[in-house]
Amino acid sequence: MKNAELMKTKGPVLLVVNHPDSFLDAVIIGALYPRNINYLARGDVFRNPVFGFLLRQLNMLPVFRQREGKEHLHLNSTTFRQAVECLRNDGIVLIFIEGICLNTHELQPFKKGASRILESAHAEGIFPIVQIAGIGYSSFTAFGKGIHLAFKNMPWPAPIVEAADRVKFNAAVFEKMERLIEVPKHVGFPHGLLYYFALPLYIPVRAFAAAKTKDSVFYDSVLFALLLFTFPVYVALVVTIVLKVKLILG
């Protein structure tokens, strides 16, 4: 990790991040960041009432893209107001500025969401620190991957009031974010006792995740979530079996 001390930045922070590996990007940053984060997430996953409720409990706010239907775009104004309110209260708002995930470290053209939030904040006299994060993975599919995360603060005191200001902002972020992204060496998983203990669970879960996420960018995230929730159950089951066998054998 590079410039980890910047995660202790106080006051309002607009955290702008690249988006190479779906939901795993948010999980990693959220797990490492010492402050609570409010995330902007793709709006279509909020359409399910149950998922929408759960995501909001995790401080996630929906952002709708044109591809998800023009009729939903007006809802973004509510999300941007909530984001500004968070910044007003010295909170952190995270946005994946590319607005798309393609399993690549090559930056995609930036969307307007980050600059729109900043513009709304500036209009109300709120000038948050713009914190840029670049995240890189040694692989998007292999287990035991290396991860590199780097931060840079970019104060932006000039008010954003028109389209030219938004273009200038995106260009400045793009230039700095591109320098932060590094693809680390692959770590791998050591073939020790834990490896062989987990293998009977990992193989079928990996196959299930691959089948369910075929031709999509969600494999890594789904695999992580499945292992997170099934591994404790697997450990409990193995321990129970061992204890029963030990009891039978006396």
C-alpha positions in Angstrom: 0.0 0.0 0.0 1.2 3.5 -0.8 0.5 6.7 1.1 -1.7 4.8 3.6 -1.5 7.7 6.1 -3.8 9.6 3.8 -6.6 7.4 4.9 -6.5 9.4 8.2 -7.4 12.6 6.4 -9.9 14.5 8.5 -13.0 16.4 7.3 -15.1 15.9 4.2 -13.5 13.6 1.6 -14.6 12.8 -1.9 -12.9 9.5 -2.5 -12.5 8.9 -6.3 -11.4 5.3 -7.3 -10.8 3.2 -10.4 -13.0 0.2 -10.8 -11.3 -2.9 -12.2 -12.8 -5.7 -10.1 -16.5 -5.2 -9.4 -17.7 -5.3 -5.8 -14.3 -6.5 -4.5 -12.9 -3.0 -5.0 -15.3 -1.6 -2.4 -14.8 -4.5 0.0 -11.0 -4.1 0.0 -11.1 -0.3 0.5 -13.9 -0.5 3.1 -12.0 -3.2 5.0 -8.8 -1.1 5.1 -10.1 2.4 5.5 -10.3 3.5 9.2 -13.3 5.8 8.6 -16.9 4.9 7.6 -17.5 5.3 3.9 -20.6 6.1 2.0 -20.5 4.3 -1.4 -22.1 5.2 -4.7 -23.2 2.0 -6.4 -24.9 1.0 -9.7 -28.6 1.8 -9.3 -30.1 -1.3 -11.0 -29.2 -3.6 -8.0 -31.4 -1.4 -5.8 -34.5 -2.3 -7.7 -35.0 -5.4 -5.7 -36.6 -4.1 -2.4 -34.7 -6.6 -0.2 -31.3 -5.9 -1.9 -32.0 -2.2 -1.9 -32.7 -2.2 1.9 -29.6 -4.2 2.7 -27.3 -2.1 0.5 -28.6 1.1 2.1 -27.8 -0.4 5.5 -24.2 -0.7 4.2 -24.1 3.1 3.4 -24.6 2.6 -0.3 -26.4 5.1 -2.5 -27.8 4.2 -6.0 -26.5 5.9 -9.1 -28.5 5.2 -12.3 -26.8 5.2 -15.7 -28.5 5.9 -19.0 -28.2 2.2 -20.1 -30.4 1.3 -17.1 -33.2 3.4 -18.4 -33.6 7.2 -18.8 -36.7 7.1 -16.6 -34.5 6.4 -13.5 -31.9 9.2 -14.1 -33.9 11.8 -12.2 -33.4 9.7 -9.0 -29.7 10.6 -9.2 -30.5 14.1 -7.9 -31.6 12.6 -4.6 -28.4 10.6 -4.4 -26.3 13.6 -5.1 -28.1 15.6 -2.4 -27.5 12.7 0.1 -23.8 12.7 -0.9 -23.5 16.4 -0.3 -25.2 16.1 3.0 -22.6 13.4 4.0 -19.8 15.8 3.0 -21.5 18.6 5.0 -21.2 16.4 8.1 -17.4 15.8 7.4 -18.1 12.3 6.0 -16.5 10.3 3.1 -18.2 9.6 -0.2 -16.6 7.0 -2.5 -17.4 7.0 -6.2 -16.0 4.8 -8.9 -15.4 7.5 -11.4 -15.3 5.3 -14.5 -18.9 4.3 -13.9 -18.1 0.8 -15.4 -16.1 -2.3 -14.5 -14.2 -4.2 -17.3 -11.6 -6.3 -15.4 -8.8 -4.1 -16.7 -6.3 -1.6 -15.2 -6.6 0.6 -18.3 -8.7 3.6 -17.3 -12.0 4.1 -19.1 -13.5 7.5 -19.9 -14.7 9.2 -16.7 -18.3 9.9 -16.1 -19.7 13.1 -14.6 -20.8 11.8 -11.3 -17.8 12.9 -9.2 -17.7 16.4 -10.7 -21.4 16.8 -10.2 -21.2 16.0 -6.5 -18.3 18.4 -6.2 -20.2 21.1 -8.1 -23.2 20.6 -5.8 -21.0 20.7 -2.7 -19.2 23.9 -3.9 -22.6 25.6 -4.5 -23.3 25.1 -0.8 -19.9 26.3 0.4 -18.5 22.8 1.0 -15.0 22.2 -0.3 -14.0 18.6 0.4 -10.6 17.1 -0.1 -10.6 15.1 -3.3 -8.8 11.8 -2.5 -7.7 9.7 -5.4 -7.2 5.9 -5.0 -5.7 3.5 -7.6 -6.2 -0.2 -7.0 -4.4 -2.9 -9.0 -4.6 -6.7 -8.9 -2.1 -9.3 -10.0 -5.0 -11.3 -11.4 -8.8 -11.0 -11.7 -9.4 -14.8 -11.4 -6.5 -16.5 -9.5 -6.6 -17.2 -5.8 -4.0 -15.7 -3.6 -3.7 -12.6 -5.7 -1.5 -9.6 -5.0 -3.2 -6.3 -4.5 -1.7 -2.8 -4.7 -3.5 0.2 -3.3 -2.3 3.8 -3.5 -3.7 7.2 -2.4 -3.1 10.8 -3.3 -4.9 13.9 -2.0 -5.8 16.6 -4.5 -7.4 19.7 -2.9 -9.7 21.4 -5.4 -10.5 24.9 -4.0 -11.7 26.3 -7.4 -15.5 26.1 -7.6 -17.0 23.9 -10.3 -19.7 25.9 -11.9 -19.9 24.9 -15.6 -19.1 22.1 -18.1 -15.5 23.3 -18.7 -14.7 23.0 -15.0 -16.0 19.4 -14.9 -13.8 18.5 -17.9 -10.8 20.1 -16.3 -11.5 18.2 -13.0 -11.8 14.8 -14.7 -8.6 15.5 -16.7 -6.7 16.3 -13.5 -8.0 13.2 -11.7 -7.3 10.9 -14.7 -3.6 12.1 -14.9 -3.0 11.4 -11.2 -5.0 8.2 -11.0 -3.1 6.7 -13.9 0.1 7.2 -12.0 -1.2 5.5 -8.9 -2.3 2.2 -10.5 0.3 -0.5 -10.3 -0.2 -4.2 -11.1 1.6 -6.2 -8.3 3.3 -9.5 -8.6 1.2 -12.6 -8.0 1.4 -13.8 -4.4 -0.1 -17.3 -4.8 -1.4 -19.5 -2.0 1.2 -21.5 0.0 0.6 -25.2 -0.4 0.6 -25.9 3.3 -1.9 -27.6 5.7 -4.4 -24.8 5.3 -4.3 -25.1 1.5 -5.2 -28.8 1.5 -7.7 -28.3 4.3 -9.6 -25.7 2.3 -9.3 -27.4 -1.1 -12.4 -29.6 -0.8 -14.5 -26.5 -0.3 -12.7 -24.2 -2.7 -12.9 -26.4 -5.8 -16.7 -26.8 -5.9 -17.3 -23.2 -4.8 -14.9 -21.9 -7.5 -16.7 -24.0 -10.2 -20.1 -22.7 -9.0 -19.0 -19.1 -9.1 -17.5 -19.5 -12.5 -20.7 -21.0 -13.9 -22.9 -18.3 -12.4 -20.8 -15.4 -13.5 -19.8 -16.6 -17.0 -19.0 -13.8 -19.4 -19.3 -11.2 -16.6 -16.9 -9.2 -14.3 -18.4 -10.6 -11.1 -16.5 -13.8 -10.7 -14.0 -12.5 -8.2 -16.6 -10.8 -6.1 -19.0 -13.8 -6.1 -16.2 -16.2 -5.3 -15.1 -14.0 -2.4 -18.6 -13.7 -1.0 -19.3 -17.4 -1.3 -16.1 -18.3 0.5 -16.6 -15.7 3.2 -20.0 -17.2 4.1 -19.3 -20.9 3.5 -15.9 -21.3 5.0 -17.0 -20.9 8.7 -19.8 -23.5 8.0 -17.2 -25.8 6.4 -14.9 -25.5 9.4 -17.7 -26.2 11.8 -18.8 -29.2 9.8 -15.2 -30.6 9.7 -14.7 -30.1 13.4 -18.1 -31.8 14.1 -17.1 -34.8 12.0 -13.7 -35.1 13.6 -15.2 -34.9 17.1 -17.8 -37.6 16.3 -15.2 -39.9 14.8 -13.0 -39.4 17.8 -16.0 -40.2 20.1 -16.8 -43.3 18.2 -13.2 -44.6 18.2 -13.0 -43.8 21.9 
